[in-house]
Amino acid sequence: MKLLKTIAFAIAIGALGFSTTSARAEETVKVGVLHSLSGTMAISETSLRDVLLFAFDEINKSGGVLGKKIEPVVVDGASNWPLFAEKAKQLLEQDKVAVTFGCWTSVSRKSVLPVFEKDGGLLFYPVQYEGEEMSHNIFYTAEAVNQQATPAVDYMLAQGKKKFYLLGSDYVYPQTTNLVLLEYLISKGVPLENIGGGFRKDESGTIISAGKYTPFGHTDYQQIVAEIKQFAAGGKACVINTLNGDTNVPFFKEYAAAGLNAEDCPVVSFSISEDEFRGLPAKQLVGQLGCWTYFESINTPANKKFVGNFKKWLSTSEVPGIVKDGRVTCSPMVLSYDGVYLWKKAAESAKSFDVPKIISVLEKGITFDGPGGTVKTQSNHHLTKNVYIGETKADGQFKILKTFKEVPGEPFLKGTFKAKLSAN
């Protein structure tokens, strides 16, 4: 009799536990966060995790999505590209997340892409990239080349620049971006001899690579800067910089030591945002240029509210190891934030967390009034958004010089400009 009572009690407790777990599952929707929280990319990607958690908390306080609270599932890609694919599989197949926000480098995105396509998942990708891709299972809130690189070239041409030196880190984003820029510059009437950094050709003489490239972590820029100084000697020259990470420090130190400055030969950078300035000597970069679809210095009520709320959230956050002091906001952070709200609006429009239904809504075009201005989804899985040219200040912020309004994202640019990439 005692044994029967014990068994009955155990069954009752088990049933209660199952019921509680089921109720909790019914009250929440799991959302994946896939970023490098360790390794060489953690310095940039941790900030994206932070702003995502802030967005989730903000949404949860206002009632959640379709009556459910967001339950984040945070995993660490650890700056290890094959590991990103494993973590993506875990999020989709084990954790059963409704959507994932993540990746920074193109190689990490390309690593997870087949996983999301195979398992029918949905990824929002927020960091400027080289284009030449459009997956049904990815929405690219990121800047495409025509929302960063080509507007920057247009600005420099308008400033009277006639010579462009291409410099970048040795991986897919700078290589592909600069090949597009080579075509673009030639189509704008810039002669080949006015494009610096060197070229690599195939057997037929067609240029297949343009620019000078250095590996991640490179420190010796003496020879390259000497080449830039010689290239700029005649005046009206600039540098298009796609160097990534802390290798910008030795480059700009050598640049200054060589007597170059923003007036004589300005550098426009595509991978240095306010967040990177936290680890860079901002005073040495005063007057240099950046091009993004958001700057913290945007003077609008929406942006001021976003920046204030994010910093207030940081001060009270209990996320283990989170950095609270000296924090700033930047374009990849805002494009992550925008992605969360676009997903929320799409789910509410579809009245479902079903990925195909959400993708259908996104492809028809929905808008969100974000900190950088209104963004709108496109059928090609990119966003229409504002583009800003900014001049760096000593405090690591940007003075906005030029705004390009409502620029649609165009991922496929190679071969679209009238430029024959061959040389004698």
C-alpha positions as a LaTeX table, in Angstrom:
\begin{tabular}{lrrr}
\hline
Residue & $x$ (\AA) & $y$ (\AA) & $z$ (\AA) \\
\hline
Met1 & 0.00 & 0.00 & 0.00 \\
Lys2 & 2.81 & 2.37 & 0.93 \\
Leu3 & 4.57 & 1.56 & $-2.35$ \\
Leu4 & 1.41 & 2.34 & $-4.34$ \\
Lys5 & 1.03 & 5.71 & $-2.58$ \\
Thr6 & 4.68 & 6.54 & $-3.34$ \\
Ile7 & 4.22 & 5.66 & $-7.02$ \\
Ala8 & 1.02 & 7.71 & $-7.19$ \\
Phe9 & 2.78 & 10.70 & $-5.58$ \\
Ala10 & 5.70 & 10.44 & $-8.01$ \\
Ile11 & 3.32 & 10.31 & $-10.98$ \\
Ala12 & 1.46 & 13.36 & $-9.67$ \\
Ile13 & 4.69 & 15.35 & $-9.20$ \\
Gly14 & 5.89 & 14.31 & $-12.63$ \\
Ala15 & 2.65 & 15.39 & $-14.18$ \\
Leu16 & 2.83 & 18.72 & $-12.35$ \\
Gly17 & 6.37 & 19.26 & $-13.52$ \\
Phe18 & 5.44 & 18.46 & $-17.11$ \\
Ser19 & 2.47 & 20.79 & $-16.91$ \\
Thr20 & 4.61 & 23.65 & $-15.55$ \\
Thr21 & 7.25 & 23.14 & $-18.24$ \\
Ser22 & 4.61 & 23.03 & $-20.95$ \\
Ala23 & 2.97 & 26.17 & $-19.63$ \\
Arg24 & 6.32 & 27.98 & $-19.60$ \\
Ala25 & 7.01 & 26.82 & $-23.16$ \\
Glu26 & 3.59 & 28.07 & $-24.26$ \\
Glu27 & 4.27 & 31.48 & $-22.69$ \\
Thr28 & 7.63 & 32.06 & $-24.43$ \\
Val29 & 9.17 & 31.99 & $-27.88$ \\
Lys30 & 12.80 & 30.92 & $-28.19$ \\
Val31 & 15.07 & 33.23 & $-30.15$ \\
Gly32 & 18.70 & 32.43 & $-31.03$ \\
Val33 & 21.72 & 34.72 & $-30.59$ \\
Leu34 & 24.73 & 33.45 & $-32.52$ \\
His35 & 27.83 & 35.62 & $-32.06$ \\
Ser36 & 31.48 & 35.25 & $-31.08$ \\
Leu37 & 31.69 & 35.87 & $-27.34$ \\
Ser38 & 35.30 & 34.66 & $-27.24$ \\
Gly39 & 38.24 & 34.71 & $-29.63$ \\
Thr40 & 39.47 & 37.46 & $-31.94$ \\
Met41 & 36.01 & 38.71 & $-32.99$ \\
Ala42 & 34.54 & 38.95 & $-29.49$ \\
Ile43 & 35.58 & 42.61 & $-29.17$ \\
Ser44 & 33.04 & 43.48 & $-31.87$ \\
Glu45 & 30.39 & 40.78 & $-31.59$ \\
Thr46 & 29.79 & 40.95 & $-27.85$ \\
Ser47 & 28.24 & 44.39 & $-28.35$ \\
Leu48 & 25.73 & 42.86 & $-30.76$ \\
Arg49 & 24.75 & 40.27 & $-28.18$ \\
Asp50 & 24.25 & 43.10 & $-25.68$ \\
Val51 & 21.98 & 45.17 & $-27.92$ \\
Leu52 & 19.94 & 42.09 & $-28.84$ \\
Leu53 & 19.33 & 41.26 & $-25.17$ \\
Phe54 & 18.36 & 44.90 & $-24.64$ \\
Ala55 & 15.87 & 44.71 & $-27.52$ \\
Phe56 & 14.38 & 41.47 & $-26.16$ \\
Asp57 & 13.95 & 43.00 & $-22.69$ \\
Glu58 & 12.39 & 46.11 & $-24.22$ \\
Ile59 & 9.89 & 44.03 & $-26.19$ \\
Asn60 & 9.12 & 41.75 & $-23.24$ \\
Lys61 & 8.31 & 44.76 & $-21.05$ \\
Ser62 & 5.82 & 45.94 & $-23.66$ \\
Gly63 & 4.00 & 42.60 & $-23.83$ \\
Gly64 & 6.24 & 40.41 & $-25.96$ \\
Val65 & 5.44 & 39.08 & $-29.42$ \\
Leu66 & 2.00 & 37.60 & $-30.10$ \\
Gly67 & 1.50 & 37.47 & $-26.35$ \\
Lys68 & 4.68 & 35.47 & $-25.76$ \\
Lys69 & 7.84 & 36.66 & $-24.00$ \\
Ile70 & 11.11 & 36.28 & $-25.89$ \\
Glu71 & 13.37 & 33.62 & $-24.37$ \\
Pro72 & 16.90 & 34.19 & $-25.72$ \\
Val73 & 19.16 & 31.21 & $-26.39$ \\
Val74 & 22.70 & 32.61 & $-26.52$ \\
Val75 & 25.51 & 30.52 & $-28.01$ \\
Asp76 & 29.18 & 31.33 & $-28.64$ \\
Gly77 & 30.59 & 30.95 & $-32.14$ \\
Ala78 & 34.01 & 31.57 & $-30.54$ \\
Ser79 & 35.49 & 33.14 & $-33.73$ \\
Asn80 & 35.60 & 29.59 & $-35.10$ \\
Trp81 & 33.84 & 29.41 & $-38.46$ \\
Pro82 & 33.04 & 25.64 & $-38.53$ \\
Leu83 & 31.77 & 25.96 & $-34.95$ \\
Phe84 & 29.26 & 28.56 & $-36.13$ \\
Ala85 & 27.63 & 25.87 & $-38.29$ \\
Glu86 & 27.48 & 23.46 & $-35.35$ \\
Lys87 & 25.92 & 26.12 & $-33.11$ \\
Ala88 & 23.40 & 27.02 & $-35.82$ \\
Lys89 & 22.38 & 23.36 & $-36.05$ \\
Gln90 & 22.01 & 23.24 & $-32.25$ \\
Leu91 & 19.78 & 26.32 & $-32.22$ \\
Leu92 & 17.54 & 25.02 & $-34.99$ \\
Glu93 & 17.36 & 21.29 & $-34.26$ \\
Gln94 & 17.71 & 21.09 & $-30.47$ \\
Asp95 & 16.58 & 24.47 & $-29.14$ \\
Lys96 & 13.92 & 24.89 & $-31.86$ \\
Val97 & 14.36 & 28.66 & $-32.04$ \\
Ala98 & 11.86 & 30.66 & $-34.09$ \\
Val99 & 14.54 & 33.00 & $-35.46$ \\
Thr100 & 18.27 & 33.66 & $-35.04$ \\
Phe101 & 20.17 & 36.94 & $-34.98$ \\
Gly102 & 23.88 & 36.63 & $-35.56$ \\
Cys103 & 27.20 & 36.35 & $-37.42$ \\
Trp104 & 29.69 & 39.12 & $-38.15$ \\
Thr105 & 32.20 & 37.96 & $-40.74$ \\
Ser106 & 31.12 & 36.75 & $-44.16$ \\
Val107 & 32.88 & 33.44 & $-43.58$ \\
Ser108 & 30.76 & 32.79 & $-40.46$ \\
Arg109 & 27.61 & 33.66 & $-42.41$ \\
Lys110 & 28.59 & 31.38 & $-45.29$ \\
Ser111 & 29.32 & 28.64 & $-42.75$ \\
Val112 & 25.80 & 28.72 & $-41.30$ \\
Leu113 & 23.92 & 29.43 & $-44.55$ \\
Pro114 & 23.50 & 25.78 & $-45.64$ \\
Val115 & 22.31 & 24.87 & $-42.14$ \\
Phe116 & 19.55 & 27.48 & $-42.20$ \\
Glu117 & 18.55 & 26.47 & $-45.71$ \\
Lys118 & 18.47 & 22.75 & $-44.88$ \\
Asp119 & 16.53 & 23.16 & $-41.64$ \\
Gly120 & 14.26 & 25.97 & $-42.87$ \\
Gly121 & 15.45 & 28.47 & $-40.28$ \\
Leu122 & 15.57 & 32.27 & $-40.41$ \\
Leu123 & 18.71 & 34.35 & $-39.82$ \\
Phe124 & 19.01 & 38.13 & $-39.56$ \\
Tyr125 & 22.53 & 39.28 & $-40.54$ \\
Pro126 & 23.52 & 42.83 & $-39.44$ \\
Val127 & 27.10 & 43.62 & $-40.52$ \\
Gln128 & 28.25 & 45.40 & $-43.70$ \\
Tyr129 & 29.25 & 42.88 & $-46.33$ \\
Glu130 & 30.33 & 42.32 & $-49.93$ \\
Gly131 & 26.99 & 41.30 & $-51.43$ \\
Glu132 & 26.84 & 38.68 & $-54.20$ \\
Glu133 & 24.46 & 36.58 & $-52.08$ \\
Met134 & 20.73 & 36.25 & $-51.50$ \\
Ser135 & 19.52 & 33.30 & $-49.46$ \\
His136 & 15.80 & 32.66 & $-48.97$ \\
Asn137 & 16.54 & 31.96 & $-45.30$ \\
Ile138 & 18.58 & 35.09 & $-44.52$ \\
Phe139 & 17.51 & 38.72 & $-44.19$ \\
Tyr140 & 20.44 & 41.09 & $-44.63$ \\
Thr141 & 19.84 & 44.17 & $-42.49$ \\
Ala142 & 23.54 & 44.82 & $-43.20$ \\
Glu143 & 24.88 & 47.55 & $-45.49$ \\
Ala144 & 25.35 & 46.27 & $-49.03$ \\
Val145 & 28.22 & 47.69 & $-51.09$ \\
Asn146 & 25.91 & 50.32 & $-52.63$ \\
Gln147 & 24.92 & 51.50 & $-49.14$ \\
Gln148 & 28.47 & 52.16 & $-47.97$ \\
Ala149 & 31.31 & 51.81 & $-50.47$ \\
Thr150 & 29.86 & 53.40 & $-53.60$ \\
Pro151 & 28.25 & 56.36 & $-51.73$ \\
Ala152 & 31.65 & 56.99 & $-50.12$ \\
Val153 & 33.29 & 57.04 & $-53.55$ \\
Asp154 & 30.57 & 59.40 & $-54.82$ \\
Tyr155 & 31.29 & 61.72 & $-51.91$ \\
Met156 & 35.05 & 61.69 & $-52.51$ \\
Leu157 & 34.54 & 62.36 & $-56.23$ \\
Ala158 & 32.31 & 65.31 & $-55.34$ \\
Gln159 & 35.11 & 66.59 & $-53.10$ \\
Gly160 & 37.39 & 66.64 & $-56.12$ \\
Lys161 & 39.36 & 63.46 & $-55.43$ \\
Lys162 & 40.77 & 61.87 & $-58.57$ \\
Lys163 & 43.04 & 59.14 & $-57.17$ \\
Phe164 & 41.90 & 56.20 & $-55.03$ \\
Tyr165 & 44.21 & 53.80 & $-53.17$ \\
Leu166 & 42.48 & 50.52 & $-52.20$ \\
Leu167 & 43.67 & 48.91 & $-48.95$ \\
Gly168 & 42.06 & 46.07 & $-46.99$ \\
Ser169 & 42.34 & 42.95 & $-44.89$ \\
Asp170 & 42.88 & 39.74 & $-46.82$ \\
Tyr171 & 39.47 & 38.06 & $-46.86$ \\
Val172 & 36.27 & 37.95 & $-48.89$ \\
Tyr173 & 34.60 & 41.23 & $-47.87$ \\
Pro174 & 37.45 & 43.64 & $-48.80$ \\
Gln175 & 38.46 & 41.62 & $-51.86$ \\
Thr176 & 34.96 & 41.54 & $-53.35$ \\
Thr177 & 34.10 & 45.11 & $-52.33$ \\
Asn178 & 37.24 & 46.50 & $-53.94$ \\
Leu179 & 36.65 & 44.58 & $-57.16$ \\
Val180 & 33.20 & 46.18 & $-57.34$ \\
Leu181 & 34.74 & 49.57 & $-56.54$ \\
Leu182 & 37.30 & 49.11 & $-59.30$ \\
Glu183 & 34.47 & 48.65 & $-61.82$ \\
Tyr184 & 32.61 & 51.59 & $-60.29$ \\
Leu185 & 35.59 & 53.94 & $-60.38$ \\
Ile186 & 36.36 & 53.12 & $-64.00$ \\
Ser187 & 32.69 & 53.65 & $-64.91$ \\
Lys188 & 32.99 & 57.10 & $-63.30$ \\
Gly189 & 35.90 & 58.00 & $-65.54$ \\
Val190 & 38.76 & 57.33 & $-63.12$ \\
Pro191 & 41.68 & 55.94 & $-65.17$ \\
Leu192 & 43.31 & 52.69 & $-64.10$ \\
Glu193 & 46.59 & 54.43 & $-63.28$ \\
Asn194 & 44.73 & 56.54 & $-60.68$ \\
Ile195 & 43.62 & 53.44 & $-58.74$ \\
Gly196 & 46.35 & 52.35 & $-56.33$ \\
Gly197 & 47.16 & 49.20 & $-54.42$ \\
Gly198 & 47.98 & 46.98 & $-57.37$ \\
Phe199 & 46.12 & 44.47 & $-59.52$ \\
Arg200 & 46.16 & 40.73 & $-60.10$ \\
Lys201 & 45.18 & 39.36 & $-63.52$ \\
Asp202 & 44.22 & 36.02 & $-64.95$ \\
Glu203 & 45.87 & 34.47 & $-68.01$ \\
Ser204 & 43.74 & 36.54 & $-70.38$ \\
Gly205 & 44.84 & 39.78 & $-68.76$ \\
Thr206 & 41.52 & 40.44 & $-67.03$ \\
Ile207 & 41.86 & 41.95 & $-63.56$ \\
Ile208 & 40.56 & 39.54 & $-60.93$ \\
Ser209 & 41.80 & 41.35 & $-57.81$ \\
Ala210 & 42.38 & 45.02 & $-57.01$ \\
Gly211 & 44.06 & 46.63 & $-54.02$ \\
Lys212 & 46.65 & 45.91 & $-51.35$ \\
Tyr213 & 45.81 & 43.32 & $-48.67$ \\
Thr214 & 47.31 & 42.41 & $-45.32$ \\
Pro215 & 46.43 & 39.53 & $-42.96$ \\
Phe216 & 44.44 & 39.98 & $-39.75$ \\
Gly217 & 46.68 & 41.33 & $-36.99$ \\
His218 & 49.27 & 42.77 & $-39.43$ \\
Thr219 & 51.48 & 45.39 & $-37.76$ \\
Asp220 & 54.11 & 46.60 & $-40.24$ \\
Tyr221 & 52.67 & 49.22 & $-42.58$ \\
Gln222 & 55.85 & 51.15 & $-43.31$ \\
Gln223 & 56.21 & 50.00 & $-46.92$ \\
Ile224 & 52.50 & 50.33 & $-47.71$ \\
Val225 & 52.28 & 53.84 & $-46.24$ \\
Ala226 & 55.39 & 54.86 & $-48.19$ \\
Glu227 & 53.62 & 53.64 & $-51.32$ \\
Ile228 & 50.48 & 55.60 & $-50.39$ \\
Lys229 & 52.55 & 58.74 & $-49.78$ \\
Gln230 & 54.14 & 58.45 & $-53.21$ \\
Phe231 & 50.73 & 57.73 & $-54.79$ \\
Ala232 & 49.27 & 60.86 & $-53.13$ \\
Ala233 & 52.20 & 63.15 & $-53.94$ \\
Gly234 & 50.41 & 64.81 & $-56.86$ \\
Gly235 & 47.39 & 65.70 & $-54.72$ \\
Lys236 & 43.67 & 64.94 & $-54.99$ \\
Ala237 & 44.18 & 61.42 & $-53.57$ \\
Cys238 & 42.38 & 59.40 & $-50.91$ \\
Val239 & 42.52 & 55.93 & $-49.36$ \\
Ile240 & 39.58 & 53.52 & $-49.38$ \\
Asn241 & 40.15 & 51.47 & $-46.23$ \\
Thr242 & 38.62 & 48.05 & $-45.63$ \\
Leu243 & 41.14 & 47.00 & $-42.97$ \\
Asn244 & 39.35 & 45.15 & $-40.18$ \\
Gly245 & 39.96 & 45.23 & $-36.44$ \\
Asp246 & 43.00 & 46.33 & $-34.45$ \\
Thr247 & 45.34 & 46.30 & $-37.47$ \\
Asn248 & 44.00 & 49.81 & $-38.08$ \\
Val249 & 46.09 & 51.02 & $-35.12$ \\
Pro250 & 49.55 & 50.39 & $-36.66$ \\
Phe251 & 48.30 & 51.56 & $-40.06$ \\
Phe252 & 47.14 & 54.95 & $-38.80$ \\
Lys253 & 50.22 & 55.35 & $-36.60$ \\
Glu254 & 52.45 & 54.81 & $-39.62$ \\
Tyr255 & 50.23 & 57.06 & $-41.72$ \\
Ala256 & 50.65 & 59.92 & $-39.21$ \\
Ala257 & 54.38 & 59.28 & $-38.79$ \\
Ala258 & 54.81 & 59.62 & $-42.56$ \\
Gly259 & 53.34 & 63.12 & $-42.43$ \\
Leu260 & 50.07 & 62.21 & $-44.12$ \\
Asn261 & 46.87 & 63.83 & $-42.89$ \\
Ala262 & 43.15 & 64.06 & $-43.59$ \\
Glu263 & 43.52 & 67.28 & $-45.56$ \\
Asp264 & 46.17 & 66.00 & $-47.96$ \\
Cys265 & 45.08 & 62.36 & $-48.33$ \\
Pro266 & 41.94 & 61.47 & $-46.36$ \\
Val267 & 41.12 & 57.88 & $-45.43$ \\
Val268 & 37.52 & 56.70 & $-45.66$ \\
Ser269 & 37.00 & 53.53 & $-43.60$ \\
Phe270 & 34.19 & 51.00 & $-43.78$ \\
Ser271 & 35.00 & 48.89 & $-40.72$ \\
Ile272 & 35.69 & 51.53 & $-38.06$ \\
Ser273 & 32.57 & 52.49 & $-36.14$ \\
Glu274 & 32.09 & 54.12 & $-32.75$ \\
Asp275 & 32.42 & 50.71 & $-31.10$ \\
Glu276 & 35.85 & 50.06 & $-32.68$ \\
Phe277 & 36.99 & 53.53 & $-31.56$ \\
Arg278 & 36.84 & 52.27 & $-27.97$ \\
Gly279 & 40.04 & 50.35 & $-28.77$ \\
Leu280 & 41.62 & 52.80 & $-31.22$ \\
Pro281 & 43.55 & 56.08 & $-30.72$ \\
Ala282 & 40.67 & 58.36 & $-31.79$ \\
Lys283 & 42.78 & 61.51 & $-31.59$ \\
Gln284 & 45.04 & 60.15 & $-34.35$ \\
Leu285 & 42.03 & 59.65 & $-36.63$ \\
Val286 & 40.47 & 63.12 & $-36.31$ \\
Gly287 & 39.23 & 64.34 & $-39.68$ \\
Gln288 & 39.19 & 60.91 & $-41.29$ \\
Leu289 & 35.94 & 59.67 & $-42.79$ \\
Gly290 & 33.51 & 56.84 & $-42.24$ \\
Cys291 & 30.40 & 55.70 & $-44.10$ \\
Trp292 & 27.58 & 53.83 & $-42.35$ \\
Thr293 & 23.78 & 53.72 & $-42.21$ \\
Tyr294 & 23.85 & 54.94 & $-38.60$ \\
Phe295 & 25.95 & 57.18 & $-36.36$ \\
Glu296 & 25.37 & 57.70 & $-32.64$ \\
Ser297 & 25.50 & 61.45 & $-33.30$ \\
Ile298 & 22.26 & 61.43 & $-35.35$ \\
Asn299 & 20.21 & 64.22 & $-33.77$ \\
Thr300 & 16.68 & 62.83 & $-33.71$ \\
Pro301 & 14.28 & 62.04 & $-30.85$ \\
Ala302 & 14.20 & 58.36 & $-31.89$ \\
Asn303 & 17.97 & 58.02 & $-31.72$ \\
Lys304 & 18.33 & 59.96 & $-28.46$ \\
Lys305 & 15.70 & 57.71 & $-26.90$ \\
Phe306 & 17.45 & 54.58 & $-28.18$ \\
Val307 & 20.90 & 55.62 & $-26.93$ \\
Gly308 & 19.54 & 56.73 & $-23.54$ \\
Asn309 & 17.49 & 53.57 & $-23.03$ \\
Phe310 & 20.37 & 51.29 & $-24.04$ \\
Lys311 & 22.79 & 52.94 & $-21.62$ \\
Lys312 & 20.18 & 52.85 & $-18.86$ \\
Trp313 & 19.67 & 49.13 & $-19.54$ \\
Leu314 & 23.44 & 48.56 & $-19.37$ \\
Ser315 & 23.63 & 50.19 & $-15.94$ \\
Thr316 & 21.09 & 47.75 & $-14.49$ \\
Ser317 & 21.96 & 44.68 & $-16.56$ \\
Glu318 & 22.89 & 41.47 & $-14.80$ \\
Val319 & 24.37 & 39.77 & $-17.88$ \\
Pro320 & 27.55 & 38.01 & $-16.64$ \\
Gly321 & 30.72 & 39.88 & $-17.59$ \\
Ile322 & 28.92 & 42.66 & $-19.45$ \\
Val323 & 30.97 & 45.87 & $-19.89$ \\
Lys324 & 29.01 & 48.83 & $-18.56$ \\
Asp325 & 31.38 & 51.79 & $-18.76$ \\
Gly326 & 32.34 & 53.80 & $-21.81$ \\
Arg327 & 29.79 & 52.12 & $-24.05$ \\
Val328 & 28.63 & 53.56 & $-27.36$ \\
Thr329 & 26.23 & 52.58 & $-30.12$ \\
Cys330 & 27.13 & 51.89 & $-33.76$ \\
Ser331 & 25.66 & 50.76 & $-37.07$ \\
Pro332 & 25.96 & 46.96 & $-36.65$ \\
Met333 & 24.29 & 47.30 & $-33.25$ \\
Val334 & 21.43 & 49.36 & $-34.64$ \\
Leu335 & 20.97 & 47.03 & $-37.63$ \\
Ser336 & 20.73 & 44.14 & $-35.13$ \\
Tyr337 & 18.13 & 46.10 & $-33.15$ \\
Asp338 & 16.19 & 46.96 & $-36.33$ \\
Gly339 & 16.18 & 43.27 & $-37.28$ \\
Val340 & 14.50 & 42.26 & $-34.01$ \\
Tyr341 & 11.70 & 44.77 & $-34.49$ \\
Leu342 & 11.22 & 43.87 & $-38.16$ \\
Trp343 & 10.87 & 40.21 & $-37.16$ \\
Lys344 & 8.39 & 41.20 & $-34.43$ \\
Lys345 & 6.27 & 43.22 & $-36.87$ \\
Ala346 & 6.37 & 40.42 & $-39.45$ \\
Ala347 & 5.31 & 37.80 & $-36.89$ \\
Glu348 & 2.46 & 39.99 & $-35.70$ \\
Ser349 & 1.36 & 40.65 & $-39.28$ \\
Ala350 & 1.48 & 36.92 & $-40.09$ \\
Lys351 & $-0.10$ & 36.09 & $-36.71$ \\
Ser352 & 2.44 & 33.27 & $-36.57$ \\
Phe353 & 6.05 & 32.35 & $-35.79$ \\
Asp354 & 6.08 & 30.09 & $-38.86$ \\
Val355 & 9.22 & 30.94 & $-40.85$ \\
Pro356 & 7.70 & 30.76 & $-44.38$ \\
Lys357 & 4.82 & 33.03 & $-43.32$ \\
Ile358 & 7.21 & 35.56 & $-41.75$ \\
Ile359 & 9.47 & 35.54 & $-44.82$ \\
Ser360 & 6.42 & 36.17 & $-47.01$ \\
Val361 & 5.50 & 39.25 & $-44.96$ \\
Leu362 & 9.08 & 40.54 & $-45.00$ \\
Glu363 & 9.34 & 40.12 & $-48.77$ \\
Lys364 & 6.19 & 42.22 & $-49.30$ \\
Gly365 & 7.83 & 45.14 & $-47.50$ \\
Ile366 & 7.41 & 46.33 & $-43.92$ \\
Thr367 & 8.93 & 49.36 & $-42.23$ \\
Phe368 & 10.41 & 50.21 & $-38.85$ \\
Asp369 & 11.30 & 53.69 & $-37.63$ \\
Gly370 & 14.71 & 52.86 & $-36.19$ \\
Pro371 & 17.43 & 54.97 & $-34.56$ \\
Gly372 & 19.09 & 55.59 & $-37.96$ \\
Gly373 & 15.81 & 56.47 & $-39.69$ \\
Thr374 & 13.09 & 54.42 & $-41.32$ \\
Val375 & 14.17 & 51.06 & $-42.72$ \\
Lys376 & 12.08 & 48.98 & $-45.12$ \\
Thr377 & 12.40 & 45.34 & $-46.08$ \\
Gln378 & 12.73 & 44.48 & $-49.77$ \\
Ser379 & 11.81 & 41.42 & $-51.83$ \\
Asn380 & 15.56 & 40.74 & $-52.30$ \\
His381 & 15.94 & 40.30 & $-48.50$ \\
His382 & 17.85 & 43.58 & $-48.04$ \\
Leu383 & 16.76 & 46.91 & $-46.57$ \\
Thr384 & 16.13 & 50.39 & $-47.88$ \\
Lys385 & 17.80 & 52.80 & $-45.45$ \\
Asn386 & 19.63 & 56.11 & $-45.08$ \\
Val387 & 23.39 & 56.31 & $-45.67$ \\
Tyr388 & 25.61 & 58.78 & $-43.81$ \\
Ile389 & 29.13 & 60.11 & $-44.43$ \\
Gly390 & 30.80 & 61.16 & $-41.19$ \\
Glu391 & 34.03 & 62.86 & $-40.13$ \\
Thr392 & 35.74 & 61.46 & $-37.06$ \\
Lys393 & 36.16 & 63.59 & $-33.95$ \\
Ala394 & 38.57 & 63.33 & $-31.02$ \\
Asp395 & 35.90 & 61.77 & $-28.79$ \\
Gly396 & 35.40 & 58.83 & $-31.18$ \\
Gln397 & 32.11 & 60.17 & $-32.53$ \\
Phe398 & 31.27 & 61.32 & $-36.06$ \\
Lys399 & 30.22 & 64.70 & $-37.42$ \\
Ile400 & 27.71 & 63.93 & $-40.18$ \\
Leu401 & 28.71 & 65.60 & $-43.46$ \\
Lys402 & 26.34 & 64.06 & $-45.98$ \\
Thr403 & 23.13 & 62.03 & $-45.96$ \\
Phe404 & 21.85 & 59.84 & $-48.79$ \\
Lys405 & 18.15 & 59.24 & $-48.19$ \\
Glu406 & 16.35 & 55.90 & $-48.58$ \\
Val407 & 18.99 & 53.93 & $-50.49$ \\
Pro408 & 17.72 & 50.48 & $-51.56$ \\
Gly409 & 20.07 & 47.56 & $-50.87$ \\
Glu410 & 21.42 & 45.98 & $-54.08$ \\
Pro411 & 23.45 & 42.81 & $-53.40$ \\
Phe412 & 24.52 & 42.01 & $-56.96$ \\
Leu413 & 26.77 & 44.74 & $-58.36$ \\
Lys414 & 29.67 & 42.91 & $-60.01$ \\
Gly415 & 29.50 & 43.37 & $-63.76$ \\
Thr416 & 26.69 & 45.95 & $-63.58$ \\
Phe417 & 28.93 & 48.95 & $-64.26$ \\
Lys418 & 30.31 & 49.76 & $-67.68$ \\
Ala419 & 33.91 & 48.91 & $-66.89$ \\
Lys420 & 36.16 & 46.48 & $-68.72$ \\
Leu421 & 38.61 & 45.02 & $-66.21$ \\
Ser422 & 41.60 & 44.47 & $-68.44$ \\
Ala423 & 44.87 & 46.29 & $-68.80$ \\
Asn424 & 47.88 & 46.22 & $-71.05$ \\
\hline
\end{tabular}
